């Protein structure tokens, strides 16, 4: 949920999030694993968070993060394997 708000409110771009993570964690950061974890929701339990200003359905967050990952991977593919 934290990443959703940071990205949605444009406090950080997805590209900057990846770059900062690589810099901070070095070889301990797996970009592939991070992207996979953002879109895997198989074992996530949903519960209400009362202190939020707005109530956001889990599906909205899931859809948003999936679109962020897709946009990032599309840009990566176009950059590294242009047609």
Backbone as CSV, one residue per row, in Angstrom:
resi,resn,N_x,N_y,N_z,CA_x,CA_y,CA_z,C_x,C_y,C_z
1,UNK,0.825,-1.180,0.000,0.000,0.000,0.000,0.874,1.249,0.000
2,UNK,1.972,1.231,0.730,2.856,2.402,0.775,3.393,2.745,-0.615
3,UNK,3.838,1.724,-1.335,4.350,1.973,-2.682,3.264,2.509,-3.601
4,UNK,2.055,2.022,-3.424,0.936,2.516,-4.231,0.807,4.028,-4.078
5,UNK,0.763,4.512,-2.847,0.595,5.945,-2.613,1.809,6.751,-3.080
6,UNK,3.004,6.250,-2.830,4.201,6.964,-3.278,4.224,7.121,-4.794
7,UNK,3.866,6.058,-5.491,3.856,6.101,-6.951,2.658,6.875,-7.490
8,UNK,1.501,6.636,-6.916,0.270,7.279,-7.393,0.328,8.795,-7.221
9,UNK,0.883,9.248,-6.109,0.970,10.686,-5.832,2.230,11.306,-6.437
10,UNK,2.979,10.507,-7.189,4.196,10.952,-7.891,5.280,11.484,-6.953
11,UNK,5.360,10.914,-5.750,6.458,11.264,-4.852,7.761,10.650,-5.350
12,UNK,7.631,9.551,-6.085,8.778,8.872,-6.674,8.294,8.204,-7.962
13,UNK,9.169,8.166,-8.953,8.813,7.452,-10.181,9.202,5.985,-10.017
14,UNK,8.607,5.145,-10.811,8.914,3.723,-10.750,10.386,3.497,-11.100
15,UNK,10.870,4.219,-12.100,12.263,4.089,-12.517,13.214,4.514,-11.396
16,UNK,12.881,5.608,-10.708,13.717,6.064,-9.592,13.688,5.073,-8.432
17,UNK,12.543,4.481,-8.185,12.417,3.477,-7.129,13.363,2.308,-7.395
18,UNK,13.394,1.848,-8.631,14.295,0.754,-9.010,15.758,1.201,-8.863
19,UNK,16.072,2.386,-9.369,17.456,2.881,-9.324,17.954,3.046,-7.889
20,UNK,17.131,3.619,-7.026,17.518,3.813,-5.625,17.688,2.464,-4.926
21,UNK,16.815,1.527,-5.227,16.914,0.190,-4.628,18.203,-0.497,-5.052
22,UNK,18.552,-0.386,-6.328,19.806,-0.974,-6.812,21.005,-0.342,-6.110
23,UNK,20.958,0.981,-5.959,22.070,1.690,-5.318,22.186,1.311,-3.841
24,UNK,21.058,1.261,-3.160,21.061,0.984,-1.720,21.442,-0.463,-1.408
25,UNK,20.882,-1.415,-2.161,21.061,-2.825,-1.828,22.081,-3.543,-2.704
26,UNK,22.556,-2.897,-3.761,23.572,-3.498,-4.621,23.142,-4.847,-5.161
27,UNK,24.048,-5.816,-5.056,23.774,-7.155,-5.579,22.658,-7.860,-4.812
28,UNK,22.308,-7.345,-3.641,21.225,-7.938,-2.856,19.842,-7.609,-3.391
29,UNK,19.780,-6.699,-4.358,18.496,-6.319,-4.951,18.335,-7.014,-6.291
30,UNK,17.283,-7.784,-6.411,16.960,-8.449,-7.670,15.784,-7.723,-8.313
31,UNK,16.062,-7.037,-9.408,15.009,-6.309,-10.117,13.902,-7.262,-10.567
32,UNK,14.290,-8.404,-11.094,13.314,-9.392,-11.562,12.423,-9.858,-10.413
33,UNK,13.023,-10.188,-9.290,12.259,-10.649,-8.137,11.345,-9.547,-7.604
34,UNK,11.839,-8.316,-7.555,11.036,-7.187,-7.096,9.795,-7.011,-7.968
35,UNK,9.982,-7.049,-9.276,8.853,-6.895,-10.198,7.848,-8.031,-10.028
36,UNK,8.353,-9.246,-9.866,7.464,-10.394,-9.653,6.677,-10.245,-8.356
37,UNK,7.342,-9.783,-7.308,6.681,-9.640,-6.015,5.588,-8.578,-6.046
38,UNK,5.782,-7.529,-6.829,4.770,-6.474,-6.912,3.464,-6.953,-7.531
39,UNK,3.545,-7.932,-8.419,2.321,-8.370,-9.093,1.799,-9.711,-8.581
40,UNK,2.480,-10.315,-7.611,1.991,-11.564,-7.022,1.140,-11.250,-5.797
41,UNK,-0.110,-11.641,-5.854,-1.038,-11.368,-4.759,-1.675,-12.653,-4.228
42,UNK,-1.085,-13.798,-4.538,-1.686,-15.074,-4.181,-1.883,-15.299,-2.694
43,UNK,-1.015,-14.769,-1.862,-1.117,-15.023,-0.422,-1.326,-13.739,0.384
44,UNK,-1.812,-12.690,-0.275,-2.063,-11.417,0.402,-3.464,-11.420,0.999
45,UNK,-3.534,-11.095,2.275,-4.837,-10.954,2.921,-5.245,-9.490,2.890
46,UNK,-6.514,-9.252,2.676,-7.024,-7.887,2.621,-7.657,-7.529,3.961
47,UNK,-7.360,-6.321,4.416,-7.988,-5.824,5.633,-8.079,-4.306,5.547
48,UNK,-9.036,-3.754,6.246,-9.243,-2.309,6.227,-8.186,-1.605,7.069
49,UNK,-7.743,-0.466,6.563,-6.825,0.385,7.306,-7.591,1.658,7.615
50,UNK,-7.854,1.888,8.874,-8.760,2.957,9.279,-8.179,4.356,9.170
51,UNK,-6.878,4.516,9.164,-6.301,5.849,9.180,-6.136,6.462,7.786
52,UNK,-6.498,5.738,6.762,-6.374,6.284,5.413,-7.462,7.305,5.128
53,UNK,-7.105,8.339,4.395,-8.073,9.375,4.024,-9.087,8.844,3.022
54,UNK,-8.673,7.883,2.222,-9.577,7.307,1.238,-9.518,5.787,1.308
55,UNK,-10.639,5.158,1.073,-10.706,3.702,1.088,-10.437,3.197,-0.325
56,UNK,-9.400,2.415,-0.487,-9.022,1.925,-1.805,-9.137,0.412,-1.818
57,UNK,-9.854,-0.082,-2.790,-10.038,-1.524,-2.930,-8.718,-2.178,-3.340
58,UNK,-8.448,-3.365,-2.822,-7.215,-4.068,-3.181,-7.047,-4.253,-4.693
59,UNK,-8.137,-4.470,-5.409,-8.046,-4.667,-6.858,-7.516,-3.414,-7.560
60,UNK,-7.866,-2.246,-7.041,-7.377,-0.985,-7.615,-5.859,-0.901,-7.458
61,UNK,-5.370,-1.267,-6.287,-3.925,-1.251,-6.030,-3.229,-2.279,-6.914
62,UNK,-3.798,-3.469,-6.981,-3.227,-4.533,-7.808,-3.151,-4.098,-9.267
63,UNK,-4.235,-3.560,-9.795,-4.260,-3.111,-11.193,-3.225,-2.017,-11.441
64,UNK,-3.113,-1.091,-10.500,-2.153,0.007,-10.641,-0.720,-0.525,-10.668
65,UNK,-0.379,-1.391,-9.719,0.981,-1.927,-9.666,1.294,-2.777,-10.893
66,UNK,0.320,-3.548,-11.353,0.519,-4.336,-12.569,0.790,-3.423,-13.765
67,UNK,0.086,-2.307,-13.847,0.312,-1.381,-14.965,1.687,-0.724,-14.858
68,UNK,2.129,-0.429,-13.639,3.460,0.145,-13.441,4.545,-0.836,-13.893
69,UNK,4.395,-2.096,-13.508,5.365,-3.123,-13.893,5.353,-3.310,-15.409
70,UNK,4.173,-3.359,-16.000,4.070,-3.527,-17.453,4.717,-2.359,-18.182
71,UNK,4.431,-1.142,-17.763,5.037,0.030,-18.403,6.559,0.003,-18.282
72,UNK,7.049,-0.365,-17.105,8.492,-0.427,-16.879,9.135,-1.485,-17.770
73,UNK,8.549,-2.671,-17.830,9.129,-3.745,-18.640,9.015,-3.434,-20.132
74,UNK,7.924,-2.796,-20.548,7.792,-2.397,-21.959,8.900,-1.421,-22.348
75,UNK,9.173,-0.438,-21.481,10.247,0.530,-21.750,11.603,-0.172,-21.804
76,UNK,11.811,-1.118,-20.894,13.068,-1.862,-20.849,13.276,-2.631,-22.144
77,UNK,12.239,-3.323,-22.591,12.330,-4.117,-23.821,12.611,-3.209,-25.017
78,UNK,11.894,-2.096,-25.119,12.105,-1.175,-26.243,13.513,-0.591,-26.240
79,UNK,14.041,-0.337,-25.050,15.383,0.246,-24.940,16.468,-0.762,-25.309
80,UNK,16.321,-1.997,-24.840,17.376,-2.990,-25.008,17.213,-3.869,-26.239
81,UNK,15.994,-3.974,-26.751,15.743,-4.778,-27.945,14.840,-4.024,-28.917
82,UNK,15.326,-2.906,-29.432,14.470,-2.137,-30.351,14.197,-2.923,-31.629
83,UNK,13.034,-2.703,-32.145,12.640,-3.417,-33.376,12.905,-2.531,-34.573
